[in-house]
């Protein structure tokens, strides 16, 4: 989920290498960055390593950021690059279903009162189906889809993060959506 | 609008990125196109599933501790940070109105550094020069062979690292001249017409080279080679001035001159290594003068 509007004063303080300010920034952005990376690489445990890299890089390069208003864009572009680098290095590894992520889940889509075993199993199966559909999307289109659709950034913001035009983002999201719809087609028909 | 364009609009619509007019076109299109209407439903359902069913993940609670531990390990010394900040402030005091001034100074330093690194390469181009001469040799030899298609293929010039520029030039000149002379000498049949246009062109080009070569050979004190070049120059001069409708007697005279002066044999037996030996026996200052002449 897209975080609230960035606190420019806080970013400026972090740029001046104030540890407390950087920690606050981390607290604000850790969840969206972690979710983005986890969806990109499909491995929640490894996503933590990638997120570590992202924040260490952010800390060291923050002084080079000229305009604080581009902080979010810049941060996600670093996260995207790190995630793609990781995915390319570990391409041979199988995409694991996010079964283990139950422990990490902040909230479950299934309401607490409906937590019966069958319901939970069905929900996990759906998670797997969604993850596999996301896996089928090429990395660069996946990044556009996660940022534009799941993280709800505008196409303009996504364009800045991915270093491309808005029309390109539109096209990438469409391609991702087409692949996902195709993969989810049988599931959607069965559900209907 | 075709289906592909409509699908792009449908996809953008779900993020609120499609304009009202675009959506109007899409609705009109979907009313007539069942396929696009199905796609729209599919997009809506799949996006809905992602937004509602995919759990929001939370990182482990100790993630910050791991990151802060790494930051401490890779912490830049406080002195360095202070120096950088001080330098930046100092630069900004010179250019207070231009925040990009620091970049300009860095760029300036980078250009200066590159210039300092590049200067020795620019002024010490001896190896590159030899390579360039080699390619010129190949190009010219190929040109002569192309101009005179009936001429035998010239033997490949042996290019050695030790070979001087003048040696290669000389070898190239002799090969080209040999090709031209052979063409004239071997054409003897009644109905075999010589390509005088090609021969004239090649001879004129070789005559141009002769002027430079003679000067260089004189400087190198290579008397034998200089003498040979002068003999070839006379022959090439005759060939460069032959008319298209040359009489049989005139051509016969040229062939006889080639034979009598043993020009082809002299080209075959000439020792170009003498140039190398002469160059080696000379002090290095003179050698540099020769290089400049070649350029």
Interface residues (C-beta under 8 A of the other chain):
Chain A: X1 X17 X19 X23 X26 X27 X30 X31 X34 X35 X38 X44 X47 X48 X51 X52 X55 X56 X59 X60 X63 X66 X98 X101 X104 X105 X106 X107 X108 X109 X123 X126 X127 X130 X133 X148 X149 X150 X152 X154 X155 X170 X171 X173 X174 X177 X178 X180 X181 X184 X185 X188 X191
Chain B: X7 X8 X11 X12 X14 X15 X17 X39 X42 X43 X45 X46 X47 X49 X50 X51 X52 X53 X54 X55 X56 X57 X58 X59 X60 X63 X64 X66 X67 X68 X70 X71 X74 X76 X81 X84 X99
